[in-house]
Amino acid sequence: MVEHARIYRQSELSRLEKGATELETEKQREEVAAAKKAKKKNWFGKGDETFLMSEEAKKINANFER
């Protein structure tokens, strides 16, 4: 009976350790993705401006409307 309790305890401990390592790797992946997103340059505008609201896009849109 004691041996069964030890086996159960060991299996639960290993399951919990595996879950903790999976959470750590997921957290690291999220941090890497956030860092990549932060590094992206804004190619078509200045500051927060996206391409759709940039001056260049407004000129193109005005040309299409004519």
Backbone bond lengths (Angstrom), bond angles and torsions (degrees), N, CA, C in turn:
res aa  C-N    CA-C-N  psi(-1)  N-CA   C-N-CA  omega(-1)  CA-C   N-CA-C  phi
1 M - - - 1.450 - - 1.536 110.92 -
2 V 1.318 115.37 -44.12 1.465 119.56 178.71 1.521 110.28 -63.35
3 E 1.321 115.84 -38.16 1.466 120.06 179.54 1.532 110.29 -63.81
4 H 1.311 118.03 -39.14 1.467 121.62 177.97 1.530 110.52 -64.92
5 A 1.307 117.10 -38.34 1.465 120.84 178.35 1.519 110.14 -65.42
6 R 1.319 117.14 -39.92 1.468 121.07 178.84 1.534 110.61 -65.39
7 I 1.309 115.61 -43.63 1.458 119.92 179.76 1.525 109.40 -62.71
8 Y 1.327 117.15 -44.99 1.465 121.34 179.45 1.524 110.42 -61.98
9 R 1.329 116.73 -43.93 1.460 120.94 179.80 1.523 110.68 -62.25
10 Q 1.316 117.32 -43.52 1.464 120.94 179.45 1.519 111.05 -64.34
11 S 1.327 117.03 -40.95 1.461 118.97 -179.44 1.525 110.42 -68.03
12 E 1.317 117.79 -38.06 1.463 120.44 177.17 1.522 111.40 -67.17
13 L 1.322 116.87 -41.37 1.471 120.08 177.44 1.524 111.00 -62.20
14 S 1.313 117.29 -42.92 1.469 119.45 -179.96 1.525 110.37 -67.77
15 R 1.324 118.12 -36.06 1.462 121.34 177.65 1.528 110.36 -64.50
16 L 1.331 116.36 -42.74 1.464 120.36 179.31 1.525 111.55 -67.01
17 E 1.314 117.29 -40.06 1.464 120.62 177.58 1.522 110.93 -63.96
18 K 1.323 116.34 -40.03 1.456 120.29 178.73 1.527 109.95 -64.40
19 G 1.317 117.33 -42.28 1.463 121.24 177.59 1.512 111.78 -62.43
20 A 1.331 116.87 -39.57 1.465 120.88 179.39 1.528 110.92 -65.72
21 T 1.320 117.46 -41.32 1.467 119.63 179.03 1.522 110.88 -67.27
22 E 1.343 117.05 -36.89 1.459 119.95 176.98 1.527 110.96 -63.64
23 L 1.325 117.33 -40.72 1.459 120.75 177.64 1.523 111.26 -64.08
24 E 1.326 116.73 -40.24 1.465 120.93 178.49 1.522 111.11 -62.74
25 T 1.342 116.88 -44.99 1.464 119.03 -179.33 1.523 110.83 -66.33
26 E 1.323 117.00 -37.62 1.469 119.92 177.34 1.524 110.75 -64.77
27 K 1.314 116.69 -40.51 1.465 121.15 178.24 1.530 110.37 -63.28
28 Q 1.322 117.00 -42.11 1.455 120.74 178.91 1.523 110.95 -64.19
29 R 1.348 117.19 -41.08 1.469 120.20 178.10 1.520 110.81 -61.99
30 E 1.335 116.61 -41.60 1.459 120.09 178.91 1.523 111.35 -64.64
31 E 1.334 116.92 -39.09 1.463 120.58 178.65 1.524 110.61 -64.92
32 V 1.326 117.15 -41.19 1.460 120.94 179.16 1.526 109.93 -64.76
33 A 1.324 116.62 -42.84 1.466 120.25 179.22 1.526 110.76 -63.98
34 A 1.319 117.21 -40.15 1.464 120.83 178.71 1.527 110.35 -65.64
35 A 1.333 116.91 -38.99 1.461 120.42 179.03 1.529 110.53 -65.88
36 K 1.333 117.13 -40.52 1.466 120.20 178.43 1.521 110.70 -64.70
37 K 1.315 116.40 -40.65 1.455 120.62 179.75 1.528 110.65 -64.99
38 A 1.321 116.79 -38.06 1.459 121.04 179.85 1.527 111.30 -69.06
39 K 1.332 116.72 -28.71 1.459 120.61 -177.81 1.527 113.54 -79.84
40 K 1.339 117.04 -17.83 1.463 119.70 -177.52 1.519 110.40 -57.97
41 K 1.323 114.39 136.64 1.460 119.47 178.50 1.515 109.80 -88.34
42 N 1.296 114.94 152.19 1.453 120.78 174.39 1.521 106.16 -93.57
43 W 1.331 116.35 99.91 1.452 121.45 -172.17 1.517 113.58 -76.57
44 F 1.317 119.29 -27.24 1.453 120.99 -168.69 1.518 114.53 -114.30
45 G 1.289 118.02 13.19 1.449 117.57 -179.23 1.510 110.68 -159.45
46 K 1.285 115.30 -179.70 1.453 120.39 178.45 1.512 107.84 -115.98
47 G 1.316 116.29 137.30 1.457 120.05 179.49 1.505 112.20 67.87
48 D 1.314 117.14 -129.64 1.468 122.04 -178.65 1.518 112.44 -83.10
49 E 1.284 117.16 -8.75 1.451 122.41 -173.73 1.528 110.85 -62.83
50 T 1.301 117.31 128.35 1.460 120.57 175.36 1.518 108.31 -91.13
51 F 1.319 116.29 171.59 1.461 120.11 -178.42 1.519 111.65 -59.85
52 L 1.315 116.95 -38.77 1.460 119.91 -176.44 1.517 112.30 -64.44
53 M 1.316 118.46 -23.45 1.452 121.32 -178.65 1.531 112.03 -109.26
54 S 1.321 117.35 5.14 1.456 119.71 -177.92 1.525 110.58 -75.34
55 E 1.292 116.02 165.74 1.463 121.59 179.47 1.523 110.96 -62.51
56 E 1.320 115.98 -39.01 1.458 120.27 179.10 1.527 110.58 -60.86
57 A 1.318 117.49 -44.01 1.466 121.17 179.38 1.523 110.58 -65.72
58 K 1.314 117.44 -36.96 1.468 120.44 178.93 1.530 110.61 -64.86
59 K 1.334 116.73 -38.92 1.465 120.36 177.69 1.523 110.85 -65.28
60 I 1.323 116.51 -43.60 1.456 120.67 179.66 1.511 110.36 -62.12
61 N 1.323 115.91 -43.75 1.460 121.06 179.74 1.526 111.06 -63.46
62 A 1.324 117.62 -40.34 1.455 121.14 178.87 1.530 110.37 -64.48
63 N 1.320 117.77 -37.01 1.462 121.91 177.87 1.513 111.59 -66.34
64 F 1.333 116.98 -37.78 1.459 120.52 178.75 1.517 111.50 -68.02
65 E 1.305 117.39 -33.66 1.465 121.23 -177.26 1.525 112.34 -73.59
66 R 1.314 117.21 -21.22 1.483 119.68 -179.81 1.462 112.68 -74.38
